[in-house]
Amino acid sequence: MKKKLYILLTLTAIMVVNSCTTLDETILDETSATGLSDKQAAEGIIAPVYALLPNIFQHTTYFALQEISTDEAILPYRGGTDWGDNGIYLAMHQHTHTSTDPNLRKTLGILSCKVCRGLLRPLMRYLPSMTHLLRPTWPKQEGCGPYYSMLTLDLFGLVFVKDNLGENSKIIRGDEAVEYIKKELLAIEPDVDANVGPGRVSKGVVWGLLARLYLNAAVYQ
Amino acid sequence: MLSPQERLILDWRIPIFSGSVSTQTDIGLDFALFNGALSGTIDYFNKVSNNILLEVIPADPVQPAGTFWTNVKDMTITNKGLELELNYRYIAQKGLRFDIGGNITFINNVVNNSPYSVIPSGSASGSGLTSATINGYVNGQPIGTFFLKQFTGFDDKGLSTYFDADGDGLITDKDRIAAGSALPTKQYNLNGSIAYKGFDLVANFNGVSGNKIYDNTANSNFYKLRLSKGINTTPEAIATPNESINNAAPVSTRYLKDGAFFRLNNLVLGYSLNTKVLGINKWISSARLSVTGQNLFVITKYDGYDPEVNTDRTINGISSYGIDYLSYPKAKSFIVGLNLSF
């Protein structure tokens, strides 16, 4: 009996001792706002501006709108085995599409979302202490706003103007829209770096966008 | 102390949601006549749900996210109706006993004050149908309404024609109409049993009417153009000789079918042996032989496998109704049983 008790006690002791080890875990990947420096936090907020950029140019978004609507590309109905999509590509080609067209909605959805995320100026008020940290990258992000606005002007003939997140956007068209984008681009031009790698807004990008705007101004206006 | 991200999230004004609010009124009457031989109930119900929670596209597209959840204040979904139940029981002195009963429910469902022209649901499945929707919640119509282009036949080239609802000369999504609902307006059950001497027979019927079914299976598999691709199909595809071999098969009322049915759900025939007379009651106290048939017949105009169908094609949490896509038929089963008690 005593022997059994001792064995039981020993086993319990082993288990208790074994289960109490200090865990020194190296956290490799974890999303936590608390562990970030101010600069990392600020950059984290800016990242979404670029995040969905490639999605605008997919075959079911920008490509469909720009190419299928012309004779450059056609997607004929071939027995519903490929790209019948309930006739949306036929409608796009015949210009009988309506506001329910999923590709149109997707493109406008992504773009307007981007315009919003491009509107980073209102964020400045949250980050007064971080502005100096962001200086090198900040204007580049702002360059995205006018770029996305140019796309909405080119595709849908309108630009959303929204300076505060709480209020409703104002819609401007034609001459007013061109002037707005021009003003925005010229405002950031002096601050933008000349030497940044691809995929980011550089001085050259701003000039290129301005050139494109001037060349097409007659059409937009 | 909030981090910048948290403060940012707060400023996106994520609203606090509440579930839909319902108010319900029920009035009922139970009665029994002739010493309880005839009994029944009458129930009236009226349930109004408002503050409907929906995932919608913002009115101002310039938002950090493409859709958001919101409570639509004035929108209501009203479900009202009448439920009747009647049972009759008869017991004769000589061992004949029977009862017969039934109930019927009349339902009227309607969506009102929706600020949206249409809330789509029920995404179509199958090649050539990507992005098409079948159901639509529109004002003045029940939930589960089929919101489709109305198929009107074929033109001289053998191509499908549709009703031009908005009269602009083009057939677009704007020509869609409310073409009936997946919710039945009537649902009924019938049950009866009869027992005489050792025999007993129990039957259960059920049925619905006033509803439609969207045959997505036919839409994506039984159309003529499949032949030109060298793909197998069914006689339904070539039912119309004047249809062109190049005719497209988009989502339309062409594949919307009447969903009414009447089914013999369950039938049991049993015989209880009189163990005393047989002289085996020392060993076996009771014995019963029975045959059960389930789903013995269904009367319906629906030519898919089974009219009692609902393939879930929900979009953004908005339920789809009455869509049949590659669903299995219901089995017809027979069970022979022998119960012995010792």
Interface residues (C-beta under 8 A of the other chain):
Chain A: A33 T34 L36 D38 A41 A42 G44 I45 P48 Y77 R78 G79 G80 T81 D82 W83 G84 D85 N86 G87 I88 L90 A91 T96 H97 T98 T100 D101 P102 R105 L108 G109 I110 S112 C113 V115 C116 R117 L119 L123 Y126 L127 M130 F160 K162 L165 G166 N168 S169
Chain B: S3 P4 Q5 E6 R7 L8 D11 W12 R13 I57 A59 D60 P61 V62 Q63 P64 A65 G66 A124 G126 S127 G128 L129 T130 S131 A132 L170 I171 T172 D173 K174 S220 Y223 L225 R226 S228 K229 I231 A248 A249 P250 V251
